[in-house]
Amino acid sequence: MKIKKANAGALTNFEVLDFLRSRGAAKDPTRVIAPIAASEFKVYDYLVESAACNQTREHINEFLKKCQKYDLAKAEILNIINVRPSSPVEIDPIIEECEKRIGEGIEELIELVETVLPAPPSQPNTEDEVVADDGEQQPPTAAEGMETEN
């Protein structure tokens, strides 16, 4: 791979993940063969659990085309692609003066994100969490968390 222009701009998480895969991060389960530093493997491990693992260049290019009408800054678009917000609470801190600039279009933008950018891998419940009747996760009680010795 030849570098055409050093530091040409910020990369999406997908582009970083793609780069690490091209260097062999996915093909080396022992983590000793590929020419990748331990810190790069940590980045790889994080990114394969994020929304970036399901994204493709086509998804990103489609999102870039469809979000032009919102007049978002490059950094805002980058953060939306990386975070993949799915509610107004998640998108508000990403877009500066969100209410003022987008107004009622926030729901439309969230719908665009959800339809164009694939969802991150689902996170299964851990054994320590208990799901309440109303669907909210709650920590285990003292009695549930204690194990008996035989």
Residue frames as a rotation matrix with the C-alpha (Angstrom) as fourth column:
MET 1
0.591 0.807 0.000 0.00
0.807 -0.591 0.000 0.00
0.000 0.000 -1.000 0.00
LYS 2
-0.528 -0.766 0.365 1.35
0.778 -0.609 -0.153 3.40
0.339 0.204 0.918 -0.95
ILE 3
0.025 0.491 -0.871 0.50
0.720 -0.613 -0.325 6.58
-0.694 -0.619 -0.369 0.94
LYS 4
0.077 0.098 0.992 -0.74
0.909 -0.415 -0.029 9.16
0.409 0.904 -0.121 -1.56
LYS 5
-0.035 -0.023 0.999 -1.28
-0.154 -0.988 -0.028 12.02
0.987 -0.155 0.031 0.84
ALA 6
-0.610 -0.268 -0.746 -0.18
0.639 0.390 -0.663 11.87
0.469 -0.881 -0.067 4.47
ASN 7
-0.658 0.398 -0.639 -2.72
0.507 -0.393 -0.767 13.17
-0.556 -0.829 0.057 7.01
ALA 8
-0.849 0.380 0.368 -5.39
0.232 -0.357 0.905 13.83
0.475 0.853 0.215 4.39
GLY 9
-0.215 0.804 0.554 -8.07
-0.727 -0.511 0.459 14.00
0.652 -0.304 0.695 7.06
ALA 10
-0.392 0.179 0.903 -9.93
-0.801 0.416 -0.430 12.14
-0.452 -0.892 -0.020 9.76
LEU 11
-0.801 0.088 -0.592 -10.91
-0.290 0.808 0.512 8.53
0.524 0.582 -0.622 9.19
THR 12
0.338 0.914 0.224 -14.15
-0.826 0.174 0.536 6.79
0.451 -0.366 0.814 10.03
ASN 13
0.027 -0.260 0.965 -14.02
-0.751 0.632 0.191 3.79
-0.660 -0.730 -0.179 12.35
PHE 14
0.870 0.325 0.372 -14.87
0.000 0.753 -0.657 1.65
-0.494 0.572 0.655 9.32
GLU 15
0.771 -0.619 -0.152 -11.78
-0.335 -0.191 -0.923 2.91
0.542 0.762 -0.355 7.46
VAL 16
-0.063 -0.785 0.616 -9.54
-0.996 0.012 -0.087 2.19
0.061 -0.619 -0.783 10.46
LEU 17
0.281 0.258 0.924 -11.06
-0.442 0.890 -0.114 -1.29
-0.852 -0.377 0.364 10.81
ASP 18
0.995 0.099 0.014 -10.61
-0.025 0.379 -0.925 -1.91
-0.097 0.920 0.379 7.09
PHE 19
0.407 -0.913 -0.003 -6.97
-0.715 -0.317 -0.623 -0.84
0.568 0.256 -0.782 7.33
LEU 20
-0.156 -0.458 0.875 -6.30
-0.916 0.399 0.046 -3.14
-0.370 -0.794 -0.482 10.30
ARG 21
0.634 0.429 0.643 -7.96
-0.150 0.884 -0.442 -6.04
-0.758 0.183 0.625 8.48
SER 22
0.928 -0.307 -0.213 -5.78
-0.219 0.014 -0.976 -5.36
0.303 0.952 -0.054 5.42
ARG 23
0.014 -0.961 0.275 -2.71
-0.901 -0.132 -0.414 -5.65
0.434 -0.242 -0.868 7.67
GLY 24
-0.360 -0.148 -0.921 -3.86
-0.117 0.987 -0.113 -9.06
0.925 0.067 -0.373 8.90
ALA 25
-0.687 0.094 0.721 -5.53
-0.721 -0.211 -0.659 -8.33
0.090 -0.973 0.213 12.23
ALA 26
0.334 0.925 0.180 -8.50
-0.928 0.356 -0.109 -10.60
-0.165 -0.131 0.978 11.48
LYS 27
0.637 -0.089 -0.766 -6.36
-0.403 0.809 -0.429 -13.45
0.657 0.581 0.480 10.17
ASP 28
-0.389 -0.887 -0.247 -4.09
-0.106 0.310 -0.945 -13.84
0.915 -0.342 -0.215 13.19
PRO 29
0.682 0.730 -0.043 -5.93
-0.061 0.115 0.991 -15.33
0.728 -0.674 0.123 16.18
THR 30
0.405 -0.613 -0.678 -2.62
0.889 0.438 0.136 -15.91
0.214 -0.658 0.722 17.97
ARG 31
0.997 0.070 0.044 -1.70
0.065 -0.993 0.098 -12.24
0.051 -0.095 -0.994 17.56
VAL 32
0.355 -0.934 -0.047 1.96
0.015 -0.045 0.999 -12.98
-0.935 -0.356 -0.002 16.92
ILE 33
-0.093 -0.385 0.918 2.18
0.867 0.423 0.265 -13.48
-0.490 0.820 0.294 13.15
ALA 34
0.593 0.416 0.690 0.63
0.735 -0.628 -0.253 -10.27
0.328 0.657 -0.678 11.80
PRO 35
-0.516 -0.849 0.117 2.84
0.754 -0.514 -0.409 -7.16
0.408 -0.123 0.905 11.77
ILE 36
0.244 0.702 0.669 0.47
0.054 -0.698 0.714 -5.31
0.968 -0.138 -0.209 14.10
ALA 37
-0.759 -0.532 0.377 1.27
-0.273 -0.265 -0.925 -3.79
0.591 -0.804 0.056 17.47
ALA 38
-0.704 0.478 -0.525 -0.61
0.705 0.560 -0.435 -4.86
0.086 -0.676 -0.732 20.59
SER 39
-0.618 0.477 -0.625 -2.27
0.002 -0.794 -0.608 -1.43
-0.786 -0.377 0.490 20.77
GLU 40
-0.656 0.377 -0.654 -3.55
-0.750 -0.226 0.622 -1.90
0.087 0.898 0.431 17.21
PHE 41
-0.719 0.421 -0.553 -5.09
0.294 0.905 0.306 -5.23
0.630 0.057 -0.775 18.22
LYS 42
-0.657 0.495 -0.569 -6.86
0.574 -0.161 -0.803 -3.44
-0.489 -0.854 -0.178 21.08
VAL 43
-0.574 0.442 -0.689 -8.25
-0.596 -0.803 -0.019 -0.92
-0.561 0.400 0.725 18.60
TYR 44
-0.724 0.275 -0.632 -9.27
-0.433 0.532 0.727 -3.80
0.537 0.801 -0.266 16.33
ASP 45
-0.765 0.424 -0.485 -11.03
0.609 0.720 -0.332 -5.59
0.208 -0.549 -0.809 19.21
TYR 46
-0.575 0.557 -0.599 -12.95
0.129 -0.661 -0.739 -2.41
-0.808 -0.502 0.308 20.03
LEU 47
-0.572 0.311 -0.760 -13.96
-0.754 -0.564 0.336 -1.72
-0.324 0.765 0.557 16.43
VAL 48
-0.821 0.290 -0.493 -15.25
-0.094 0.782 0.616 -5.24
0.564 0.552 -0.615 15.71
GLU 49
-0.560 0.649 -0.515 -17.73
0.817 0.331 -0.472 -4.72
-0.136 -0.685 -0.716 18.56
SER 50
-0.526 0.326 -0.786 -18.85
-0.055 -0.935 -0.351 -1.32
-0.849 -0.141 0.510 17.24
ALA 51
0.574 0.811 -0.117 -21.13
-0.093 -0.078 -0.993 -0.27
-0.814 0.580 0.031 14.38
ALA 52
0.080 -0.638 -0.766 -18.07
-0.917 -0.349 0.194 -0.15
-0.391 0.687 -0.612 12.10
CYS 53
-0.678 -0.431 0.596 -17.92
-0.259 0.898 0.355 -3.94
-0.688 0.086 -0.720 11.81
ASN 54
-0.060 0.751 0.658 -21.16
0.656 0.526 -0.541 -4.07
-0.752 0.399 -0.524 9.79
GLN 55
0.538 0.258 -0.802 -20.54
-0.258 -0.856 -0.448 -0.98
-0.802 0.449 -0.394 7.65
THR 56
0.136 -0.501 0.855 -19.34
0.910 0.404 0.092 -0.95
-0.392 0.765 0.511 4.05
ARG 57
-0.850 -0.471 -0.237 -18.06
0.318 -0.816 0.482 1.81
-0.421 0.335 0.843 1.79
GLU 58
-0.622 0.690 0.370 -21.42
0.421 -0.104 0.901 1.71
0.660 0.716 -0.226 0.02
HIS 59
0.283 0.725 -0.628 -23.28
0.939 -0.076 0.336 2.38
0.196 -0.685 -0.702 3.28
ILE 60
-0.150 -0.436 -0.887 -21.04
0.649 -0.721 0.244 5.33
-0.746 -0.539 0.391 4.09
ASN 61
-0.964 -0.228 0.135 -21.21
0.243 -0.557 0.794 6.80
-0.106 0.799 0.593 0.58
GLU 62
-0.266 0.947 0.182 -25.01
0.651 0.037 0.758 6.49
0.711 0.320 -0.626 0.56
PHE 63
0.347 0.361 -0.866 -25.22
0.915 -0.333 0.228 8.22
-0.206 -0.871 -0.446 3.94
LEU 64
-0.565 -0.645 -0.515 -22.90
0.488 -0.764 0.422 11.01
-0.666 -0.013 0.746 2.76
LYS 65
-0.868 0.286 0.406 -25.15
0.305 -0.338 0.890 11.66
0.392 0.897 0.206 -0.25
LYS 66
-0.001 0.995 -0.099 -28.41
0.675 0.074 0.734 11.56
0.738 -0.066 -0.672 1.68
CYS 67
0.289 0.113 -0.951 -27.29
0.918 -0.313 0.242 13.73
-0.270 -0.943 -0.194 4.61
GLN 68
-0.676 -0.605 0.420 -26.15
0.715 -0.676 0.178 16.68
0.177 0.421 0.890 2.45
LYS 69
-0.008 0.775 0.632 -29.49
0.384 -0.581 0.717 18.43
0.923 0.249 -0.293 2.90
TYR 70
0.736 0.291 -0.612 -28.79
0.657 -0.086 0.749 18.84
0.166 -0.953 -0.254 6.64
ASP 71
0.534 -0.596 0.600 -25.69
-0.152 -0.765 -0.625 21.00
0.832 0.243 -0.499 6.03
LEU 72
0.974 -0.217 -0.070 -23.63
0.139 0.324 0.936 19.17
-0.180 -0.921 0.346 8.63
ALA 73
0.402 -0.911 -0.094 -19.94
-0.907 -0.410 0.092 19.82
-0.123 0.048 -0.991 9.27
LYS 74
0.112 -0.455 -0.884 -17.43
-0.512 0.736 -0.444 17.12
0.852 0.502 -0.151 8.30
ALA 75
-0.863 -0.467 0.191 -16.72
-0.377 0.344 -0.860 16.36
0.336 -0.814 -0.473 11.97
GLU 76
-0.250 0.859 0.446 -20.45
-0.825 0.052 -0.563 15.98
-0.507 -0.509 0.696 12.69
ILE 77
0.565 0.423 -0.709 -20.88
-0.774 0.568 -0.278 13.56
0.285 0.706 0.648 9.79
LEU 78
-0.312 -0.793 -0.524 -17.83
-0.411 0.610 -0.678 11.60
0.857 0.004 -0.516 10.90
ASN 79
-0.857 0.003 0.515 -19.18
-0.507 0.169 -0.845 11.29
-0.089 -0.986 -0.143 14.43
ILE 80
0.189 0.980 0.057 -22.63
-0.907 0.196 -0.374 10.23
-0.377 0.019 0.926 13.22
ILE 81
0.413 -0.107 -0.904 -21.07
-0.593 0.722 -0.356 7.49
0.691 0.684 0.235 11.09
ASN 82
-0.585 -0.774 -0.244 -18.86
-0.287 0.479 -0.830 6.32
0.759 -0.415 -0.502 13.96
VAL 83
-0.853 0.268 0.447 -21.43
-0.456 0.033 -0.890 6.48
-0.253 -0.963 0.094 16.77
ARG 84
-0.715 0.675 -0.182 -24.58
0.158 0.410 0.898 5.65
0.681 0.614 -0.400 14.74
PRO 85
-0.901 0.401 0.166 -26.99
-0.322 -0.362 -0.875 7.50
-0.290 -0.842 0.455 17.05
SER 86
-0.720 0.689 -0.078 -30.50
0.466 0.564 0.681 6.07
0.513 0.455 -0.728 17.24
SER 87
0.292 0.828 -0.479 -32.27
0.956 -0.236 0.176 8.68
0.033 -0.509 -0.860 19.36
PRO 88
0.665 0.000 0.747 -32.40
0.169 -0.974 -0.151 12.48
0.727 0.227 -0.648 19.76
VAL 89
0.934 -0.334 0.127 -30.51
-0.203 -0.205 0.957 12.15
-0.293 -0.920 -0.259 23.04
GLU 90
0.340 -0.845 0.413 -27.59
0.618 0.532 0.579 10.51
-0.709 0.058 0.703 21.24
ILE 91
0.140 -0.273 0.952 -27.51
0.951 -0.230 -0.206 12.88
0.275 0.934 0.227 18.27
ASP 92
0.932 0.339 0.127 -27.89
0.292 -0.912 0.289 16.17
0.214 -0.233 -0.949 20.18
PRO 93
0.618 -0.741 -0.263 -24.30
-0.036 -0.360 0.932 16.30
-0.786 -0.566 -0.249 21.53
ILE 94
-0.081 -0.654 0.752 -22.89
0.810 0.396 0.432 15.43
-0.580 0.645 0.498 18.10
ILE 95
-0.052 0.172 0.984 -24.50
0.844 -0.519 0.136 18.31
0.534 0.837 -0.118 16.20
GLU 96
-0.852 -0.320 -0.415 -23.70
0.492 -0.758 -0.427 21.83
-0.178 -0.568 0.803 17.36
GLU 97
-0.671 0.676 -0.304 -26.89
-0.521 -0.722 -0.455 23.80
-0.527 -0.147 0.837 18.08
CYS 98
-0.939 0.228 0.256 -28.90
0.323 0.841 0.434 20.81
-0.117 0.490 -0.864 16.93
GLU 99
-0.092 0.982 -0.166 -32.36
0.786 -0.030 -0.617 22.20
-0.611 -0.188 -0.769 17.76
LYS 100
0.155 0.101 -0.983 -31.62
-0.179 -0.975 -0.129 25.52
-0.971 0.196 -0.133 16.12
ARG 101
-0.598 -0.536 -0.596 -30.07
-0.659 -0.094 0.746 24.11
-0.456 0.839 -0.297 12.94
ILE 102
-0.962 0.175 -0.209 -32.15
0.013 0.794 0.607 21.00
0.272 0.582 -0.766 12.33
GLY 103
-0.475 0.825 0.307 -35.26
-0.880 -0.439 -0.180 21.51
-0.014 -0.355 0.935 14.43
GLU 104
0.394 0.770 0.503 -37.94
-0.697 0.606 -0.382 18.94
-0.599 -0.200 0.775 13.69
GLY 105
0.568 -0.232 -0.790 -35.67
-0.672 0.423 -0.608 17.26
0.475 0.876 0.084 11.15
ILE 106
-0.342 -0.726 0.597 -33.86
-0.934 0.336 -0.126 15.41
-0.109 -0.600 -0.793 13.96
GLU 107
0.165 0.490 0.856 -36.27
-0.368 0.836 -0.408 12.47
-0.915 -0.247 0.318 13.79
GLU 108
0.955 0.178 -0.238 -35.85
-0.273 0.203 -0.940 12.35
-0.119 0.963 0.242 10.01
LEU 109
0.180 -0.971 -0.155 -32.05
-0.867 -0.082 -0.491 12.36
0.464 0.223 -0.857 10.37
ILE 110
-0.347 -0.255 0.902 -32.22
-0.766 0.633 -0.115 9.56
-0.542 -0.731 -0.415 12.96
GLU 111
0.624 0.641 0.446 -34.44
-0.203 0.685 -0.700 7.55
-0.755 0.346 0.558 10.62
LEU 112
0.773 -0.431 -0.465 -31.90
-0.541 -0.066 -0.838 8.11
0.330 0.900 -0.284 7.83
VAL 113
-0.245 -0.905 0.347 -29.09
-0.962 0.182 -0.202 6.88
0.120 -0.383 -0.916 10.10
GLU 114
-0.160 0.242 0.957 -31.06
-0.536 0.793 -0.290 3.79
-0.829 -0.559 0.003 11.10
THR 115
0.818 0.541 0.194 -32.02
-0.130 0.502 -0.855 2.86
-0.560 0.674 0.481 7.54
VAL 116
0.776 -0.544 -0.320 -28.69
-0.454 -0.129 -0.882 3.55
0.438 0.829 -0.347 5.80
LEU 117
-0.291 -0.937 0.191 -26.08
-0.808 0.134 -0.573 2.63
0.512 -0.321 -0.797 8.40
PRO 118
0.142 0.365 -0.920 -26.26
0.065 0.924 0.377 -0.96
0.988 -0.113 0.107 9.69
ALA 119
0.829 0.267 0.491 -26.80
-0.457 -0.179 0.871 -1.59
0.321 -0.947 -0.026 13.38
PRO 120
-0.267 -0.935 0.234 -23.89
-0.918 0.173 -0.357 -2.58
0.294 -0.310 -0.904 15.60
PRO 121
-0.484 0.083 -0.871 -23.68
0.059 0.996 0.063 -6.19
0.873 -0.021 -0.487 16.74
SER 122
0.558 0.770 0.307 -26.19
-0.304 -0.155 0.940 -6.91
0.772 -0.618 0.148 19.48
GLN 123
-0.592 -0.707 0.387 -24.87
-0.587 0.050 -0.808 -7.08
0.552 -0.705 -0.445 23.00
PRO 124
0.045 0.637 -0.770 -26.28
0.255 0.738 0.625 -10.13
0.966 -0.224 -0.129 24.81
ASN 125
0.691 0.252 0.677 -27.31
-0.570 -0.385 0.726 -9.78
0.444 -0.888 -0.123 28.44
THR 126
-0.503 -0.856 -0.115 -24.64
-0.519 0.406 -0.752 -10.88
0.691 -0.319 -0.649 30.86
GLU 127
-0.204 0.409 -0.889 -25.45
0.510 0.820 0.260 -13.51
0.835 -0.401 -0.376 33.44
ASP 128
-0.773 -0.198 -0.602 -25.19
0.633 -0.297 -0.715 -10.91
-0.037 -0.934 0.355 36.21
GLU 129
-0.879 0.475 -0.042 -28.00
-0.477 -0.875 0.084 -8.74
0.003 0.094 0.996 34.83
VAL 130
-0.600 0.784 0.158 -31.66
0.644 0.591 -0.485 -9.39
-0.474 -0.189 -0.860 35.49
VAL 131
-0.864 0.379 0.331 -34.32
0.029 -0.619 0.785 -8.05
0.502 0.688 0.524 33.15
ALA 132
-0.789 0.614 -0.015 -37.30
-0.111 -0.166 -0.980 -6.62
-0.604 -0.771 0.200 35.03
ASP 133
-0.146 0.846 0.512 -40.91
0.750 0.433 -0.500 -7.02
-0.645 0.311 -0.698 33.93
ASP 134
0.707 0.440 -0.554 -40.90
0.059 -0.817 -0.574 -3.53
-0.705 0.373 -0.603 32.39
GLY 135
0.859 -0.375 0.349 -37.89
0.455 0.246 -0.856 -4.47
0.235 0.894 0.382 30.19
GLU 136
0.619 -0.670 0.409 -35.29
-0.644 -0.732 -0.225 -2.43
0.450 -0.124 -0.884 32.10
GLN 137
0.196 -0.649 -0.735 -32.06
0.347 0.747 -0.568 -4.08
0.917 -0.144 0.371 33.15
GLN 138
0.737 0.036 0.675 -31.37
-0.584 -0.469 0.662 -4.10
0.340 -0.882 -0.325 36.85
PRO 139
-0.393 -0.918 -0.058 -28.34
-0.717 0.345 -0.606 -5.29
0.576 -0.197 -0.794 38.80
PRO 140
-0.067 0.365 -0.929 -28.75
0.280 0.900 0.334 -8.57
0.958 -0.237 -0.162 40.67
THR 141
0.709 0.330 0.623 -29.94
-0.516 -0.358 0.778 -8.47
0.480 -0.873 -0.084 44.24
ALA 142
-0.162 -0.815 0.556 -27.66
-0.987 0.127 -0.100 -9.67
0.011 -0.565 -0.825 47.03
ALA 143
0.182 0.306 0.935 -29.49
-0.439 0.876 -0.201 -13.01
-0.880 -0.374 0.294 47.22
GLU 144
0.975 0.219 0.039 -29.27
-0.052 0.396 -0.917 -13.55
-0.216 0.892 0.398 43.43
GLY 145
0.564 -0.815 -0.132 -25.59
-0.634 -0.325 -0.702 -12.60
0.529 0.479 -0.700 43.27
MET 146
-0.055 -0.593 0.803 -24.49
-0.938 0.307 0.163 -14.99
-0.343 -0.744 -0.573 46.01
GLU 147
0.097 0.015 -0.995 -23.42
-0.566 0.823 -0.043 -18.48
0.819 0.567 0.089 45.09
THR 148
0.772 0.190 0.607 -23.77
-0.620 0.437 0.652 -21.41
-0.141 -0.879 0.455 47.45
GLU 149
-0.329 -0.912 -0.244 -20.85
-0.907 0.377 -0.189 -23.64
0.264 0.159 -0.951 48.21
ASN 150
0.784 0.567 -0.252 -21.31
-0.506 0.819 0.269 -27.43
0.359 -0.084 0.930 48.18
